[in-house]
Amino acid sequence: DHRFHLGLLRGEGLGHVAGGLLGGVLDRLGLVGGDIDQQVLLLGDGLAEIAEVEARLGEADIDRRCLRFGCLGGTRSWAFHLTREAGFDAYIQALLKAASLIEEIQPDLLVDQAGADCHQADPKSQLGLTTRELFRRDLFVFQMARRLRLPTLFVIAGGYQQAERVARLNANTVRAARSAWR
Protein backbone atom coordinates (compact mmCIF):
# COMPACT_ATOMS: atom_id res chain seq x y z
CA ASP A 1 0.00 0.00 0.00
CA HIS A 2 1.68 3.22 -1.18
CA ARG A 3 -0.62 5.89 0.19
CA PHE A 4 0.30 8.87 2.28
CA HIS A 5 -0.12 9.50 6.00
CA LEU A 6 -0.30 12.84 7.76
CA GLY A 7 1.20 13.79 11.12
CA LEU A 8 0.40 17.07 12.89
CA LEU A 9 3.35 18.53 14.80
CA ARG A 10 3.82 22.01 16.23
CA GLY A 11 6.63 23.57 18.23
CA GLU A 12 10.30 24.45 18.28
CA GLY A 13 12.99 21.81 18.26
CA LEU A 14 11.16 19.62 15.79
CA GLY A 15 14.23 17.74 14.61
CA HIS A 16 16.09 17.21 17.86
CA VAL A 17 16.54 13.64 19.03
CA ALA A 18 16.18 14.48 22.70
CA GLY A 19 12.84 16.19 23.20
CA GLY A 20 12.18 17.02 19.57
CA LEU A 21 8.65 16.44 18.31
CA LEU A 22 9.55 14.60 15.12
CA GLY A 23 12.20 12.61 16.99
CA GLY A 24 9.45 11.55 19.40
CA VAL A 25 7.14 10.48 16.58
CA LEU A 26 9.91 8.46 14.91
CA ASP A 27 10.69 6.90 18.27
CA ARG A 28 7.03 5.91 18.79
CA LEU A 29 7.03 4.37 15.30
CA GLY A 30 10.06 2.29 16.32
CA LEU A 31 12.29 4.05 13.78
CA VAL A 32 14.70 5.54 16.32
CA GLY A 33 16.39 3.00 18.55
CA GLY A 34 13.75 0.40 17.69
CA ASP A 35 13.87 -3.04 16.14
CA ILE A 36 12.22 -2.22 12.82
CA ASP A 37 14.66 -2.84 9.96
CA GLN A 38 13.58 -0.03 7.63
CA GLN A 39 15.54 2.61 5.77
CA VAL A 40 13.88 6.02 6.17
CA LEU A 41 14.69 9.27 4.42
CA LEU A 42 13.69 12.55 6.08
CA LEU A 43 13.00 15.45 3.71
CA GLY A 44 12.83 18.85 5.37
CA ASP A 45 14.99 21.20 7.31
CA GLY A 46 16.94 20.86 10.53
CA LEU A 47 16.70 17.07 10.81
CA ALA A 48 20.41 16.26 10.41
CA GLU A 49 20.85 15.54 14.13
CA ILE A 50 18.40 12.64 13.95
CA ALA A 51 20.02 11.22 10.81
CA GLU A 52 23.48 11.28 12.35
CA VAL A 53 22.56 9.23 15.42
CA GLU A 54 20.28 6.67 13.80
CA ALA A 55 21.87 4.44 11.15
CA ARG A 56 18.58 3.65 9.39
CA LEU A 57 17.77 7.31 8.78
CA GLY A 58 19.00 9.61 6.06
CA GLU A 59 18.12 13.27 5.62
CA ALA A 60 17.93 15.73 2.74
CA ASP A 61 17.84 19.28 4.07
CA ILE A 62 16.47 22.05 1.83
CA ASP A 63 16.56 25.42 3.57
CA ARG A 64 18.62 28.50 4.20
CA ARG A 65 17.86 28.62 7.92
CA CYS A 66 20.02 25.57 8.49
CA LEU A 67 23.16 27.58 7.88
CA ARG A 68 22.46 29.35 11.18
CA PHE A 69 22.14 26.03 13.00
CA GLY A 70 25.24 24.42 11.48
CA CYS A 71 23.46 21.82 9.32
CA LEU A 72 26.24 21.28 6.85
CA GLY A 73 25.46 17.71 5.86
CA GLY A 74 27.06 14.56 7.17
CA THR A 75 27.48 10.88 6.46
CA ARG A 76 23.72 10.39 6.02
CA SER A 77 22.64 14.00 5.67
CA TRP A 78 22.72 16.06 2.49
CA ALA A 79 22.30 19.84 2.73
CA PHE A 80 20.91 21.93 -0.13
CA HIS A 81 21.39 25.54 0.99
CA LEU A 82 19.26 28.15 -0.72
CA THR A 83 18.91 31.91 -0.54
CA ARG A 84 15.82 34.04 -0.94
CA GLU A 85 17.53 35.74 -3.87
CA ALA A 86 17.96 32.46 -5.78
CA GLY A 87 14.18 32.14 -6.12
CA PHE A 88 11.83 29.22 -6.52
CA ASP A 89 13.65 27.77 -9.56
CA ALA A 90 16.64 27.06 -7.31
CA TYR A 91 14.27 25.38 -4.84
CA ILE A 92 12.94 23.12 -7.61
CA GLN A 93 16.52 22.29 -8.65
CA ALA A 94 17.29 21.29 -5.05
CA LEU A 95 14.14 19.13 -5.01
CA LEU A 96 15.26 17.44 -8.25
CA LYS A 97 18.64 16.65 -6.66
CA ALA A 98 16.90 15.34 -3.54
CA ALA A 99 14.61 13.21 -5.74
CA SER A 100 17.66 11.68 -7.46
CA LEU A 101 19.13 10.96 -4.04
CA ILE A 102 15.87 9.34 -2.90
CA GLU A 103 15.77 7.21 -6.05
CA GLU A 104 19.35 6.09 -5.44
CA ILE A 105 18.84 5.28 -1.75
CA GLN A 106 15.44 3.63 -2.26
CA PRO A 107 14.23 4.11 1.32
CA ASP A 108 11.34 2.08 2.72
CA LEU A 109 9.64 5.26 3.95
CA LEU A 110 9.82 8.96 3.13
CA VAL A 111 9.10 11.38 5.98
CA ASP A 112 8.37 14.81 4.48
CA GLN A 113 8.50 17.78 6.83
CA ALA A 114 6.22 20.13 4.89
CA GLY A 115 6.93 23.26 6.91
CA ALA A 116 5.07 26.53 6.41
CA ASP A 117 7.75 28.73 7.96
CA CYS A 118 9.37 29.33 4.57
CA HIS A 119 6.22 31.25 3.44
CA GLN A 120 6.78 34.87 2.45
CA ALA A 121 4.52 36.25 5.22
CA ASP A 122 6.16 34.21 7.99
CA PRO A 123 8.36 36.25 10.34
CA LYS A 124 10.97 33.44 10.41
CA SER A 125 10.96 32.92 6.64
CA GLN A 126 14.38 32.77 5.02
CA LEU A 127 13.16 31.75 1.57
CA GLY A 128 10.02 33.84 1.04
CA LEU A 129 8.01 31.28 -0.93
CA THR A 130 4.51 32.21 -2.08
CA THR A 131 1.43 30.15 -1.25
CA ARG A 132 1.44 28.82 -4.82
CA GLU A 133 5.14 27.90 -4.60
CA LEU A 134 4.54 25.97 -1.35
CA PHE A 135 1.75 24.04 -3.08
CA ARG A 136 4.05 23.30 -6.04
CA ARG A 137 6.78 22.15 -3.61
CA ASP A 138 4.40 19.77 -1.87
CA LEU A 139 2.88 18.50 -5.12
CA PHE A 140 6.38 17.79 -6.47
CA VAL A 141 7.30 15.74 -3.39
CA PHE A 142 4.03 13.77 -3.37
CA GLN A 143 4.10 13.07 -7.12
CA MET A 144 7.71 11.88 -6.82
CA ALA A 145 6.79 9.61 -3.91
CA ARG A 146 3.86 8.18 -5.86
CA ARG A 147 5.99 7.62 -8.97
CA LEU A 148 8.56 5.77 -6.84
CA ARG A 149 5.78 3.85 -5.02
CA LEU A 150 7.28 5.15 -1.80
CA PRO A 151 5.14 5.13 1.37
CA THR A 152 5.11 8.66 2.73
CA LEU A 153 4.45 10.21 6.12
CA PHE A 154 4.21 13.96 5.93
CA VAL A 155 4.14 16.32 8.85
CA ILE A 156 2.89 19.86 8.68
CA ALA A 157 5.30 21.86 10.75
CA GLY A 158 6.53 25.38 11.24
CA GLY A 159 4.51 28.47 10.56
CA TYR A 160 4.85 31.41 12.92
CA GLN A 161 2.44 33.84 11.31
CA GLN A 162 -1.30 34.29 11.89
CA ALA A 163 -2.76 30.89 12.88
CA GLU A 164 -5.57 31.10 10.32
CA ARG A 165 -3.08 31.66 7.49
CA VAL A 166 -0.90 28.77 8.70
CA ALA A 167 -3.98 26.53 8.73
CA ARG A 168 -4.72 27.50 5.10
CA LEU A 169 -1.11 26.71 4.13
CA ASN A 170 -1.35 23.35 5.92
CA ALA A 171 -4.64 22.63 4.12
CA ASN A 172 -2.85 23.35 0.83
CA THR A 173 -0.32 20.64 1.72
CA VAL A 174 -3.17 18.18 2.28
CA ARG A 175 -4.71 19.25 -1.08
CA ALA A 176 -1.38 18.61 -2.80
CA ALA A 177 -1.18 15.11 -1.27
CA ARG A 178 -4.74 14.30 -2.29
CA SER A 179 -4.11 15.60 -5.80
CA ALA A 180 -0.97 13.47 -6.21
CA TRP A 181 -2.68 10.27 -5.02
CA ARG A 182 -5.89 10.60 -7.07
SVG drawing of the C-alpha trace seen along z (x, -y; Angstrom):
<svg xmlns="http://www.w3.org/2000/svg" viewBox="-8 -39 38 44">
<polyline fill="none" stroke="black" stroke-width="0.4" points="0.0,0.0 1.7,-3.2 -0.6,-5.9 0.3,-8.9 -0.1,-9.5 -0.3,-12.8 1.2,-13.8 0.4,-17.1 3.4,-18.5 3.8,-22.0 6.6,-23.6 10.3,-24.5 13.0,-21.8 11.2,-19.6 14.2,-17.7 16.1,-17.2 16.5,-13.6 16.2,-14.5 12.8,-16.2 12.2,-17.0 8.6,-16.4 9.5,-14.6 12.2,-12.6 9.5,-11.6 7.1,-10.5 9.9,-8.5 10.7,-6.9 7.0,-5.9 7.0,-4.4 10.1,-2.3 12.3,-4.1 14.7,-5.5 16.4,-3.0 13.8,-0.4 13.9,3.0 12.2,2.2 14.7,2.8 13.6,0.0 15.5,-2.6 13.9,-6.0 14.7,-9.3 13.7,-12.6 13.0,-15.5 12.8,-18.8 15.0,-21.2 16.9,-20.9 16.7,-17.1 20.4,-16.3 20.9,-15.5 18.4,-12.6 20.0,-11.2 23.5,-11.3 22.6,-9.2 20.3,-6.7 21.9,-4.4 18.6,-3.6 17.8,-7.3 19.0,-9.6 18.1,-13.3 17.9,-15.7 17.8,-19.3 16.5,-22.0 16.6,-25.4 18.6,-28.5 17.9,-28.6 20.0,-25.6 23.2,-27.6 22.5,-29.4 22.1,-26.0 25.2,-24.4 23.5,-21.8 26.2,-21.3 25.5,-17.7 27.1,-14.6 27.5,-10.9 23.7,-10.4 22.6,-14.0 22.7,-16.1 22.3,-19.8 20.9,-21.9 21.4,-25.5 19.3,-28.2 18.9,-31.9 15.8,-34.0 17.5,-35.7 18.0,-32.5 14.2,-32.1 11.8,-29.2 13.7,-27.8 16.6,-27.1 14.3,-25.4 12.9,-23.1 16.5,-22.3 17.3,-21.3 14.1,-19.1 15.3,-17.4 18.6,-16.7 16.9,-15.3 14.6,-13.2 17.7,-11.7 19.1,-11.0 15.9,-9.3 15.8,-7.2 19.3,-6.1 18.8,-5.3 15.4,-3.6 14.2,-4.1 11.3,-2.1 9.6,-5.3 9.8,-9.0 9.1,-11.4 8.4,-14.8 8.5,-17.8 6.2,-20.1 6.9,-23.3 5.1,-26.5 7.8,-28.7 9.4,-29.3 6.2,-31.3 6.8,-34.9 4.5,-36.2 6.2,-34.2 8.4,-36.3 11.0,-33.4 11.0,-32.9 14.4,-32.8 13.2,-31.7 10.0,-33.8 8.0,-31.3 4.5,-32.2 1.4,-30.1 1.4,-28.8 5.1,-27.9 4.5,-26.0 1.8,-24.0 4.0,-23.3 6.8,-22.2 4.4,-19.8 2.9,-18.5 6.4,-17.8 7.3,-15.7 4.0,-13.8 4.1,-13.1 7.7,-11.9 6.8,-9.6 3.9,-8.2 6.0,-7.6 8.6,-5.8 5.8,-3.8 7.3,-5.2 5.1,-5.1 5.1,-8.7 4.4,-10.2 4.2,-14.0 4.1,-16.3 2.9,-19.9 5.3,-21.9 6.5,-25.4 4.5,-28.5 4.8,-31.4 2.4,-33.8 -1.3,-34.3 -2.8,-30.9 -5.6,-31.1 -3.1,-31.7 -0.9,-28.8 -4.0,-26.5 -4.7,-27.5 -1.1,-26.7 -1.4,-23.3 -4.6,-22.6 -2.8,-23.3 -0.3,-20.6 -3.2,-18.2 -4.7,-19.2 -1.4,-18.6 -1.2,-15.1 -4.7,-14.3 -4.1,-15.6 -1.0,-13.5 -2.7,-10.3 -5.9,-10.6"/>
</svg>
